[in-house]
Amino acid sequence: MLDLMKDTRPAPLFVADSMGLDFLNSIAVPADTEIEWLSSGEDLLHWLKLAGLVPDDVLNSFRKGALPGQLDAVAAQARALRDWFKPFVYKHMGGSIKRDALEELGPLNQLLVREQEFGQIVVRDVSTEQEHDRDDEAPLSLAWRPQRHWQSAEALLLPLARSLAELVCNEDFTYVRSCEGPGCTLLFADHTRGRARRWCSMAACGNRAKQAAHRNRLREQRKV
């Protein structure tokens, strides 16, 4: 199990405003050093938990029941999927997806064929319904809850593949961008009103850019 007390890496970053791009950002240079957040099977489980892509009970089941090395092998496949897809994003970001894209996405479609998602009708607000469970005339609020069969550890790849499919189907690639911070490689989808986002986050690269600009102004003032 991942020992978070000994892990010197910062927590995985979810700043892209797109789960598919957040997955691509699971390896990145947010400052000066490249960080890999999917280096092991336990890393993968931890990332999927933080992303909210896989229920905790499923993650715990795989953690307890997987064969030795099995989850590490799945993490290697996740890294391969990520590293294969990232050049596609770099090719098309900042403009429209070209006509040959569907052929390029063939391997992703082949992975998505394994999808075993289904859904269940559930009570929308369980706490409210419990208050009225003795009242047969009380209105029942129902919701559709997507679920998935988790027949093998390789099924952990499917929500990742789904996030990439949603990225290419739902995002306007004109506004898929890379952070302008020096050396930062984080990607994001610009959903701001004026489409003027420049940084992965103001708390990180945005502030560093402001500080650098301030230092430059001071140096220029001293030269006068």
C-alpha positions as a Python dict, from the first residue, in 0.01 Angstrom:
ca = {
    (1, 'M'): (0, 0, 0),
    (2, 'L'): (127, 352, -83),
    (3, 'D'): (298, 507, 217),
    (4, 'L'): (191, 869, 184),
    (5, 'M'): (423, 969, 471),
    (6, 'K'): (727, 865, 264),
    (7, 'D'): (602, 989, -72),
    (8, 'T'): (783, 1315, -141),
    (9, 'R'): (581, 1394, -452),
    (10, 'P'): (312, 1660, -436),
    (11, 'A'): (-44, 1533, -465),
    (12, 'P'): (-168, 1465, -820),
    (13, 'L'): (-294, 1777, -991),
    (14, 'F'): (-650, 1819, -1117),
    (15, 'V'): (-639, 2163, -1275),
    (16, 'A'): (-729, 2095, -1639),
    (17, 'D'): (-1107, 2137, -1617),
    (18, 'S'): (-1120, 1813, -1818),
    (19, 'M'): (-1070, 1465, -1677),
    (20, 'G'): (-906, 1345, -1997),
    (21, 'L'): (-647, 1622, -1975),
    (22, 'D'): (-602, 1558, -1604),
    (23, 'F'): (-515, 1200, -1697),
    (24, 'L'): (-257, 1326, -1946),
    (25, 'N'): (-123, 1552, -1671),
    (26, 'S'): (-53, 1248, -1453),
    (27, 'I'): (302, 1291, -1576),
    (28, 'A'): (411, 1652, -1590),
    (29, 'V'): (669, 1915, -1511),
    (30, 'P'): (468, 2157, -1295),
    (31, 'A'): (783, 2337, -1184),
    (32, 'D'): (1138, 2217, -1251),
    (33, 'T'): (1123, 1838, -1224),
    (34, 'E'): (914, 1580, -1408),
    (35, 'I'): (674, 1397, -1178),
    (36, 'E'): (518, 1060, -1257),
    (37, 'W'): (199, 995, -1061),
    (38, 'L'): (127, 652, -1214),
    (39, 'S'): (456, 476, -1146),
    (40, 'S'): (297, 170, -980),
    (41, 'G'): (-28, -14, -934),
    (42, 'E'): (-82, 154, -599),
    (43, 'D'): (-21, 490, -764),
    (44, 'L'): (-290, 409, -1017),
    (45, 'L'): (-542, 315, -747),
    (46, 'H'): (-461, 634, -556),
    (47, 'W'): (-502, 850, -868),
    (48, 'L'): (-832, 686, -965),
    (49, 'K'): (-962, 745, -614),
    (50, 'L'): (-871, 1115, -618),
    (51, 'A'): (-1021, 1148, -967),
    (52, 'G'): (-1346, 989, -848),
    (53, 'L'): (-1347, 753, -1145),
    (54, 'V'): (-1369, 424, -954),
    (55, 'P'): (-1570, 350, -636),
    (56, 'D'): (-1367, 297, -319),
    (57, 'D'): (-1502, -54, -266),
    (58, 'V'): (-1384, -157, -614),
    (59, 'L'): (-1039, -12, -555),
    (60, 'N'): (-1010, -187, -219),
    (61, 'S'): (-1123, -515, -374),
    (62, 'F'): (-849, -499, -638),
    (63, 'R'): (-595, -390, -379),
    (64, 'K'): (-669, -695, -168),
    (65, 'G'): (-733, -952, -440),
    (66, 'A'): (-497, -872, -725),
    (67, 'L'): (-219, -1115, -805),
    (68, 'P'): (141, -1002, -740),
    (69, 'G'): (245, -758, -1009),
    (70, 'Q'): (-100, -748, -1167),
    (71, 'L'): (-180, -389, -1073),
    (72, 'D'): (170, -276, -1169),
    (73, 'A'): (107, -424, -1514),
    (74, 'V'): (-222, -234, -1543),
    (75, 'A'): (-45, 87, -1438),
    (76, 'A'): (207, 25, -1716),
    (77, 'Q'): (-83, -6, -1963),
    (78, 'A'): (-233, 317, -1829),
    (79, 'R'): (98, 496, -1883),
    (80, 'A'): (120, 354, -2235),
    (81, 'L'): (-234, 473, -2312),
    (82, 'R'): (-155, 819, -2177),
    (83, 'D'): (176, 849, -2360),
    (84, 'W'): (22, 725, -2686),
    (85, 'F'): (-264, 976, -2669),
    (86, 'K'): (-72, 1287, -2565),
    (87, 'P'): (81, 1349, -2913),
    (88, 'F'): (-274, 1346, -3055),
    (89, 'V'): (-363, 1634, -2823),
    (90, 'Y'): (-47, 1828, -2908),
    (91, 'K'): (-120, 1779, -3278),
    (92, 'H'): (-476, 1913, -3263),
    (93, 'M'): (-474, 2159, -2971),
    (94, 'G'): (-532, 2521, -3061),
    (95, 'G'): (-742, 2432, -3364),
    (96, 'S'): (-1008, 2195, -3492),
    (97, 'I'): (-972, 1819, -3497),
    (98, 'K'): (-882, 1714, -3849),
    (99, 'R'): (-1064, 1458, -4065),
    (100, 'D'): (-798, 1192, -4022),
    (101, 'A'): (-850, 1195, -3646),
    (102, 'L'): (-1095, 906, -3641),
    (103, 'E'): (-836, 675, -3795),
    (104, 'E'): (-581, 794, -3541),
    (105, 'L'): (-826, 714, -3263),
    (106, 'G'): (-870, 353, -3378),
    (107, 'P'): (-671, 202, -3087),
    (108, 'L'): (-882, 399, -2838),
    (109, 'N'): (-1202, 266, -2996),
    (110, 'Q'): (-1061, -85, -2974),
    (111, 'L'): (-1009, -39, -2600),
    (112, 'L'): (-1358, 107, -2555),
    (113, 'V'): (-1509, -207, -2709),
    (114, 'R'): (-1433, -376, -2374),
    (115, 'E'): (-1664, -134, -2192),
    (116, 'Q'): (-1918, -308, -1968),
    (117, 'E'): (-2102, -7, -1836),
    (118, 'F'): (-2466, -31, -1737),
    (119, 'G'): (-2699, 169, -1516),
    (120, 'Q'): (-2941, 133, -1229),
    (121, 'I'): (-3248, 327, -1122),
    (122, 'V'): (-3189, 450, -767),
    (123, 'V'): (-3345, 691, -521),
    (124, 'R'): (-3204, 1036, -590),
    (125, 'D'): (-3185, 1155, -227),
    (126, 'V'): (-3166, 861, 10),
    (127, 'S'): (-3182, 1071, 328),
    (128, 'T'): (-3503, 1245, 219),
    (129, 'E'): (-3665, 921, 111),
    (130, 'Q'): (-3583, 760, 447),
    (131, 'E'): (-3784, 1035, 616),
    (132, 'H'): (-4086, 944, 402),
    (133, 'D'): (-4040, 568, 382),
    (134, 'R'): (-4361, 510, 576),
    (135, 'D'): (-4565, 735, 352),
    (136, 'D'): (-4677, 541, 46),
    (137, 'E'): (-4819, 860, -109),
    (138, 'A'): (-4494, 1060, -84),
    (139, 'P'): (-4339, 1140, -423),
    (140, 'L'): (-4039, 929, -512),
    (141, 'S'): (-3746, 1103, -678),
    (142, 'L'): (-3548, 864, -896),
    (143, 'A'): (-3216, 898, -1075),
    (144, 'W'): (-3009, 703, -1327),
    (145, 'R'): (-2678, 591, -1181),
    (146, 'P'): (-2415, 462, -1427),
    (147, 'Q'): (-2222, 158, -1306),
    (148, 'R'): (-1969, -81, -1452),
    (149, 'H'): (-1878, -448, -1428),
    (150, 'W'): (-1525, -479, -1286),
    (151, 'Q'): (-1443, -831, -1399),
    (152, 'S'): (-1065, -788, -1408),
    (153, 'A'): (-798, -538, -1307),
    (154, 'E'): (-769, -433, -1672),
    (155, 'A'): (-1119, -283, -1639),
    (156, 'L'): (-951, 0, -1448),
    (157, 'L'): (-833, 125, -1788),
    (158, 'L'): (-1188, 180, -1911),
    (159, 'P'): (-1276, 497, -1717),
    (160, 'L'): (-943, 639, -1836),
    (161, 'A'): (-1027, 553, -2197),
    (162, 'R'): (-1373, 700, -2147),
    (163, 'S'): (-1223, 1026, -2022),
    (164, 'L'): (-1014, 1052, -2340),
    (165, 'A'): (-1318, 976, -2557),
    (166, 'E'): (-1516, 1249, -2381),
    (167, 'L'): (-1225, 1487, -2431),
    (168, 'V'): (-1224, 1446, -2810),
    (169, 'C'): (-1604, 1439, -2838),
    (170, 'N'): (-1697, 1720, -2600),
    (171, 'E'): (-1409, 1969, -2592),
    (172, 'D'): (-1342, 2243, -2844),
    (173, 'F'): (-974, 2180, -2917),
    (174, 'T'): (-934, 2545, -3011),
    (175, 'Y'): (-926, 2609, -2637),
    (176, 'V'): (-711, 2315, -2529),
    (177, 'R'): (-387, 2476, -2422),
    (178, 'S'): (-57, 2424, -2245),
    (179, 'C'): (36, 2636, -1945),
    (180, 'E'): (251, 2936, -2036),
    (181, 'G'): (460, 2900, -1723),
    (182, 'P'): (831, 2856, -1805),
    (183, 'G'): (900, 2484, -1812),
    (184, 'C'): (546, 2386, -1708),
    (185, 'T'): (393, 2113, -1924),
    (186, 'L'): (43, 2099, -1774),
    (187, 'L'): (-248, 2100, -2018),
    (188, 'F'): (-591, 2250, -1961),
    (189, 'A'): (-920, 2331, -2133),
    (190, 'D'): (-993, 2703, -2123),
    (191, 'H'): (-1356, 2740, -2018),
    (192, 'T'): (-1322, 3098, -1895),
    (193, 'R'): (-1567, 3352, -2032),
    (194, 'G'): (-1308, 3550, -2225),
    (195, 'R'): (-1102, 3242, -2321),
    (196, 'A'): (-804, 3421, -2164),
    (197, 'R'): (-667, 3153, -1932),
    (198, 'R'): (-289, 3132, -1953),
    (199, 'W'): (-180, 2930, -1651),
    (200, 'C'): (-239, 2585, -1506),
    (201, 'S'): (-330, 2776, -1189),
    (202, 'M'): (-282, 3127, -1057),
    (203, 'A'): (-152, 2982, -730),
    (204, 'A'): (139, 2820, -911),
    (205, 'C'): (254, 2946, -1250),
    (206, 'G'): (37, 3258, -1242),
    (207, 'N'): (197, 3385, -924),
    (208, 'R'): (546, 3289, -1041),
    (209, 'A'): (488, 3489, -1360),
    (210, 'K'): (367, 3790, -1162),
    (211, 'Q'): (668, 3771, -933),
    (212, 'A'): (904, 3745, -1230),
    (213, 'A'): (739, 4044, -1399),
    (214, 'H'): (768, 4242, -1076),
    (215, 'R'): (1140, 4161, -1048),
    (216, 'N'): (1192, 4265, -1410),
    (217, 'R'): (1019, 4600, -1348),
    (218, 'L'): (1239, 4664, -1044),
    (219, 'R'): (1552, 4588, -1246),
    (220, 'E'): (1441, 4825, -1521),
    (221, 'Q'): (1366, 5098, -1266),
    (222, 'R'): (1716, 5064, -1118),
    (223, 'K'): (1868, 5114, -1461),
    (224, 'V'): (1693, 5450, -1503),
}
